[in-house]
């Protein structure tokens, strides 16, 4: 398989697998809400999409899954394709670092900027809910980096 296509697939697969683990972050965020609501963050994301006749929790989960897997997975793959010309990607620690940076960027653009803009809330609000999201993204990113390293070194899709 062509190298560029392979890294796009690695980005998608790593985002999908890391996204399953990120669901734990949603549950912790919901429990930190006042009053606690295990699916509160997903409801909030779903309610931003207007009422389309579906359960807001499911709409929020679908939105986050599509965004987190397709868009951000392909984005991570593109980032790695761009970086590959300057940095060898066979180094596990380098991919972990790229994952941390990716998770931090996604956290800053998503929960700290885009969601508040859609809701009319202040930008860069470092509330407990957002800090939990930040920790989740800082775990999600390196998991993506490690999975790309693992897939690449195991020779999958070559």
N, C-alpha and C positions, 0 to 999 in steps of 0.2 A: 504494500500500500504506500502511496506517496507520503512523504514525511509530513507535509503541511496538513493533509487530510487526517493523518494519524494523530497529530496533536490536537486537532479539533475534536476528534472522537474521544481522545483521552480527557480533554476538558469537559466534554459532556458527561462521560462516565463518572469522572471524579466528582463533578457537581451533583450528579444524581445520588451517588452513594453518600457524600458528605451531607447532602440535603436531608436524608433520612435521619441522620444524627442531630441535625439542627432542630428537628421537631421537639426535642427535649427542651430547647431554649424557649419555644413558644409556651410550653407547659409551665416552666419556671416563671416566665414573664407574667402569665395569667395569674399565677398564685401570688405574685407580688403586687397585683392590682388592688385597688380599694373600691369596692369589696373584691375579694379574690374570685377570679373567674378563670378556670383552667383554659378556656379557649377564647379569652377576652381579646388577645392581640389579633387572632385570626378573624374574630367578629369585626374588630375595628377596621382591619384591612378590607374585609368583604363589604362592609357598609360604605366604604369610600367609593365603591364601584356603582353606586346607586342601586335601587331595588330592581333586580332582574328576575325576580321570582324564585330564586334559589336561596338556600340557607347561607347566611353571611359567613359562617365558619367554613363551609365548603368553597365558597367563592374566594375567600382569603387564602385558603390552602391551595386552590388551583392557581391563583395569581402568583403566590410566592413560589410554587413549584415550577411554573412555566418561567417566571423571571429568573429564579435561582438556578434552574437546570439549563434551559435553552439559552437564554440571553447571556447570563453570567458564565455558564460553562463554555459557550463558544467564545465569549470575550476572553476568558482565561487561556483558552487554546490559541487565540490570536496573539495575545500578549506573549505567550511562550514562543510562538513562531517568530515574532519580531525580536525577542531577546536571544533566541538561539544563535543568531548571526554574531552576537557579541559575547555571549556567555555559554559555555558548554553546559547542557542540561543533564549530564550524567551525574552531577554532584547532588546528593540528597539534601545537604544543608542549604544549598543555593535554591533548590525548589521549595523547601520549607520557608525560606525567607521570602521568596516571590509569593508564596501562598499567604504569609502574614501580611505582606504589603497589599495584596489583592483583597483580603478580608477587611483590612483597615479602610481601604478606598471604598469598598462596597458599603461598609458601615457608615462612613461619612456621607456618601451620596444618598443612600437609602433612608435609614432611620433618622439621621440627623438633618437632612436637607429636603428630600423629596416628600416624605410623608408629612412633615410639618407644613410644607408649602401647600400640599393638597388640603390639609385640615385648617389652615390659617393659624397654626400654632407658631411659637417662636422657633427659629432655627437653632441648631446646636444645643438643644436642651439636654443636659446631662442628668436627667432624672434616673431613678433606680431602674425603671423599665428599659430605658435606653442603654444604661450601662450593662444590663443583662444581655441586651441585643449585641452590644459591643463585644462582650466576652464570647458570645456565641459565634460572631463573625470572625473573631481572632482564633477560634478553634476550627471553624469551618474552612478557612483559607489554607492553613497548613495541612489539614487533612487532604484537601484537594491537591496541594503540592506533593505530598507524600504519595498519593495514589498515582499521580502522573509519573513520578519517579519509579514506582513499583511496576506499573504497566509497561513503561519504556524499557526497564532493565529486564523484565521477564520476556521481552520480545513479543508482546501481544500485538497483533495486527501488522506485523512486519511483512 
